[in-house]
Amino acid sequence: MKNNSKFILGVILIVFGTLLLIENIGILGISIPVWYLVETFWPLILIFFGAKLLIQGNHTGGLVVLVLGAVFFSTTPFKWDFF
């Protein structure tokens, strides 16, 4: 199972790098807003890892990471600037 998660992470990094390369070179002639997507949805990574920690039994750490991800994600659509 651990090797499977490393494989998935590797595939995600390769796809992300390929999208950035395509955007910078302009191969397709269209602009993919990759950086906008990263800027908007990066807190979902915290939410995912917080939920994973909760499922694995680390309730305190999982709750902290999950709440931080939710707070950061909720500031994005409403343009709240807490920080």
C-alpha positions in Angstrom: 0.0 0.0 0.0 2.8 2.4 0.8 4.4 1.8 -2.7 1.0 2.6 -4.3 0.8 6.0 -2.6 4.3 6.8 -3.7 3.4 5.9 -7.3 0.3 8.1 -7.2 2.3 11.0 -5.8 4.9 10.6 -8.5 2.3 10.5 -11.2 0.7 13.7 -9.8 4.0 15.5 -9.8 4.8 14.5 -13.3 1.4 15.6 -14.6 1.7 18.9 -12.7 5.2 19.5 -14.1 4.0 18.7 -17.6 1.1 21.2 -17.3 3.5 23.9 -16.2 5.9 23.1 -19.1 3.0 23.3 -21.6 1.9 26.6 -20.1 5.3 28.1 -20.2 6.2 27.0 -23.7 2.7 27.7 -25.1 2.5 24.4 -27.1 -1.3 24.2 -27.2 -1.8 27.9 -27.9 -4.2 28.1 -25.0 -3.4 29.4 -21.5 -4.0 26.8 -18.8 -4.3 28.8 -15.5 -2.1 26.3 -13.6 -0.8 28.8 -11.1 -4.3 30.2 -10.4 -5.5 26.6 -9.7 -2.6 26.0 -7.4 -3.2 29.3 -5.6 -6.9 28.5 -5.2 -6.9 24.9 -4.2 -3.6 24.3 -2.2 -5.6 24.1 1.1 -7.3 21.0 -0.2 -3.9 19.2 0.3 -4.1 20.2 4.0 -7.7 19.0 4.2 -6.8 15.7 2.6 -3.8 15.0 4.9 -5.9 16.1 8.0 -8.6 13.6 7.0 -6.0 10.9 6.4 -4.5 11.5 9.9 -8.0 11.4 11.5 -8.7 8.0 9.8 -5.3 6.7 10.9 -6.1 7.5 14.5 -4.1 10.7 15.1 -7.0 12.8 16.2 -5.2 15.8 17.5 -2.9 16.3 14.6 -5.5 15.4 12.1 -8.0 17.9 13.5 -5.4 20.7 13.6 -4.4 20.2 10.0 -8.0 19.7 8.8 -9.1 22.9 10.5 -6.2 24.9 9.2 -6.9 23.7 5.7 -10.6 24.6 6.0 -9.7 28.1 7.3 -7.3 28.7 4.5 -9.7 27.3 1.9 -12.6 29.4 3.2 -10.6 32.6 2.8 -10.0 32.0 -0.9 -13.5 32.3 -2.4 -14.6 35.2 -0.1 -11.3 37.1 -0.6 -10.8 37.4 3.2 -7.3 38.5 4.1 -6.6 37.2 7.6 -2.9 36.9 7.1 
